[in-house]
Amino acid sequence: EARSIDQKLPRWLRNWKGHGIIARVFTPSMAAALRRTQLPVVDVLGVVPDAGFPLVHVDDDAIGVMAAEHLIVRGFKHFAFFGLKERNWSAARERAFVRHIKKHGHETSVRHVSPSQVHDDSWEVHQRHLAEWIASLPKPAGLMVCSDHRASHVLEACRRAGVRVPD
């Protein structure tokens, strides 16, 4: 059953007789619950460092380098990164992106948001702050966003700031 990342484990999992579980292990308590099933588990998220499950995950460093190279090749001279606090994969992508941009003699403007901030703040407040940051960037700017999900937030903020994408 596909579930959103922050949903609790389904009650039926306690009695499920499957052969194994592929999971986005999001919290230590989720890892403990999955261990109690005594089934083989593969984690495909990698945010709980001591989960104790095999991890199948993307190469976050390579993602950051590839994004930087994509923007450099297209002639950008101004760069930015929008990421999530408290997410190891976002931090890894950011480090690789910034390092590669710096290697080519450029600086990167970085903005972070807490994963819960969008839920705690109103959507309008979040979008206003994001649009202000985007408006402040020198143009044209090559911007890497940590994930596809957050990219939709950035696209909306660009629209609000009057910044055309891909311009």
N, C-alpha and C positions, 0 to 999 in steps of 0.2 A: 504494500500500500504506500503510495507516494504521499508524503506529509511535508508540511512546511517545517523549516529548520527549528523553530521555537515551540512546536507543539509537543505536548507530553507523549510518552510512549502509549500506544493503545493498550487497553486492559486485556484484550485477547492475547497479547504477546506472552503472558505468563503461562498459558496452556497450549501455545502453538507448537505443532510438531513438525516444523520445517527442518531443512537440512543445513541451513546457515542463514546469516543475516548480513546484508550490505547496508551500512548505516552512516549517516552523517552524525557522528558522535559530537554533541554540542556542549554537554556538561559532564562533570565527574559523576553526578547522580545518574545520568543516562548511561554512562559506561558501566556503573555498578549494576544497574538493572539489566543491561545486556549480558553482563557476565553471569548473572543469576540464571539466565536461560540455559547455560551450559552448551550453547550452540557455537559453532565457529562464527566469528564476527570479523568483517573487514570494514575498517573506517575509511570513508572517502572525503573526510573534511579536514582532519588534522589540527583541530583547535584545542584538544585536551591532551597536553603533552604526555601524561602518564596513563593514558587510557589502556595501554597494554595490548592493543589490537594491531594486526598488520595494517599498514596504511598504503592506499593507492591514491595518489594525488598528483596534481599537475606540478610542473617545475616553475615555482613562482619567480625565481631569479630569471629564468629564461623568458618568462612573460614580460617582466620589467625591461629587460635588455631589448627584446624584440619590439616592444612598443616605442622605446626611445629611438632605436635605429629607424623604425618606420617614419617617425616624425623628423628626424635629422635628415634622412634621404630626401624628404619632401621640401627641405630648405628652411624649416622653421629655425628661428633664432631665440625665441622666447618659449619657455616650457613651464608646465604646471602639472601637479599631481593632486588628485582628490582621493583621500583614503579614509579608512575606518580606524579609529583608536581601538586598542585592545583586541585586534585580530592579527595573529601572527602572519597569515598569508598576505594581508594587505601591507603590513610592514616590510615583508620580504620583497614584494613587488616594488614598493616605494624605494627601498634601499638600492635595488638593482637599477631602477629607472634613473634615480638621481645620480648614482655613481657613473652610469654610462653617459648621461648628459654632461656631467662635469668633465669626464675624460675628453669630451669634444669641446671643452672650453666654455660651457654655458652653465648658468645657474637655473634652479628650479624653484618656483613658488609652490609651497605645499600647504594644503588645508586638510584638516582632519575633522571628522565628526564622530561622536560616540554613537555606536549602533543603536543605543536606546534614545539618543537625543531627538531623532525625528519623531519618535513616539511621544516623548515627554513634552517637547516643544510642539506648538501647533505647526502644521504643515506650512502655513503661510509665513510664520517666523523663520522656519528653516529655509524656505525658498528665498525669502528676502535676503538673508545673510549670504546664502550661496550666490545669488544674483549679484550682490554687491561685490563679492570677491571676484567673480568672473568679470564684472565690469572694470575692476581695478587692474586686471592683467594687461600688460602691453600686447598690442595686437599686431600681426596675427600671432596667436599662441597655440602651441601644440600641447594638448591636455590629455593626460592619461588618467582614467578613472579606474579605481581598484576593481570594480566588478560591473557586469552588465546591469544588474539591478540598480546600482547607484548611478550608472550612466543615464538612466531615464530621469533621475532627479536633476542631474547636471543639464540635460537637454532642456528640461522645463525651465531651469534657472537661466539658461542662455536665451531662451525665448523671452523671458521676462526682462532680461537685461538688454534686449535688442541686439544680441550677438548672433550673427548668422553662423550656422554650422553647415558645411565644413569650413567656412571662411574664418 
